[in-house]
Amino acid sequence: MICWKCRKEISIEKPARGDECPLCHADLHVCRACEFYESGAHNDCRESSAEFVGDKERGNFCDYFRYKDCPVKPGNDMGKSKADAARDAFNALFS
């Protein structure tokens, strides 16, 4: 699988609460790495039954968590929503 933060290949198959990337030491069971994460959705989550999680980049106990394992492509930031990526691209035009 690929770490959501450093985007490098790691040997963990299914992250559990407390697992971290052996390379960048980021928590892996986090909202930003979940298939249901969507910035701008209610609680930033498409799963309507999930409880609110304040810090989307820290490990949590969500029972709905499913790791978003997509291939790394140049310029692909797995931790960013489309809105965040668009905002960054817009800001890059003016910096």
VMD Tcl script that draws the C-alpha trace (Angstrom):
set ca {
  {0.00 0.00 0.00}
  {0.99 3.63 -0.33}
  {1.29 6.08 2.57}
  {-1.25 8.89 2.30}
  {1.26 11.47 3.57}
  {4.66 10.69 2.02}
  {3.17 8.73 -0.95}
  {5.78 5.98 -0.68}
  {5.19 2.24 -0.89}
  {4.97 0.55 2.51}
  {4.48 -3.09 3.52}
  {1.41 -2.70 5.78}
  {-1.65 -4.39 4.23}
  {-4.56 -3.10 6.35}
  {-3.77 -0.32 8.82}
  {-5.19 -0.57 12.33}
  {-5.45 2.12 14.99}
  {-1.91 2.97 16.07}
  {-0.19 1.87 12.86}
  {2.13 4.43 11.35}
  {4.17 4.77 8.20}
  {7.65 3.33 8.83}
  {9.13 6.07 6.61}
  {7.45 9.34 7.64}
  {5.83 8.13 10.90}
  {2.40 9.51 9.97}
  {-0.62 7.77 11.49}
  {-2.29 5.56 8.87}
  {-5.79 5.03 10.34}
  {-6.80 8.66 9.70}
  {-9.70 10.40 7.99}
  {-7.48 11.91 5.28}
  {-6.49 8.38 4.19}
  {-10.05 7.01 4.11}
  {-12.20 6.33 1.05}
  {-15.06 8.22 2.73}
  {-13.06 11.42 3.35}
  {-14.34 14.38 1.35}
  {-13.55 17.93 2.31}
  {-16.73 19.99 2.37}
  {-19.06 17.06 3.10}
  {-20.82 16.92 6.49}
  {-17.99 16.28 8.99}
  {-15.75 15.92 5.89}
  {-17.07 12.35 5.54}
  {-19.41 10.73 3.02}
  {-20.36 8.02 5.57}
  {-23.42 9.55 7.25}
  {-23.25 7.29 10.33}
  {-19.64 8.07 11.21}
  {-18.96 10.09 14.34}
  {-17.24 13.47 14.11}
  {-13.42 13.38 14.20}
  {-11.77 16.71 14.95}
  {-8.24 16.08 13.67}
  {-8.38 14.41 10.26}
  {-4.64 13.61 10.29}
  {-4.44 11.79 13.66}
  {-5.27 8.17 14.33}
  {-8.88 7.45 15.26}
  {-11.25 4.59 16.09}
  {-13.74 4.97 13.22}
  {-15.39 1.63 12.39}
  {-16.14 2.77 8.82}
  {-12.50 3.38 7.92}
  {-11.37 1.95 4.56}
  {-7.88 2.87 3.42}
  {-7.86 4.78 0.14}
  {-5.12 2.95 -1.74}
  {-4.71 4.60 -5.10}
  {-1.59 4.56 -7.25}
  {0.87 7.40 -6.96}
  {0.90 9.65 -9.98}
  {3.03 12.74 -10.48}
  {1.28 15.63 -8.80}
  {-1.26 13.36 -7.09}
  {-1.75 14.24 -3.42}
  {-3.83 11.45 -1.91}
  {-4.46 13.48 1.24}
  {-6.09 16.38 -0.59}
  {-9.64 16.67 -1.77}
  {-10.41 18.02 -5.22}
  {-11.38 21.35 -3.63}
  {-8.08 21.56 -1.74}
  {-6.10 20.70 -4.88}
  {-8.02 23.31 -6.90}
  {-7.42 25.94 -4.21}
  {-3.68 25.15 -4.17}
  {-3.51 25.37 -7.97}
  {-5.33 28.72 -7.88}
  {-3.00 30.07 -5.17}
  {0.04 28.87 -7.12}
  {-0.98 31.11 -10.00}
  {-0.59 34.21 -7.84}
  {2.51 33.40 -5.79}
}
mol new
graphics top color blue
foreach p $ca { graphics top sphere $p radius 0.5 }
foreach p [lrange $ca 0 end-1] q [lrange $ca 1 end] { graphics top cylinder $p $q radius 0.2 }
display resetview
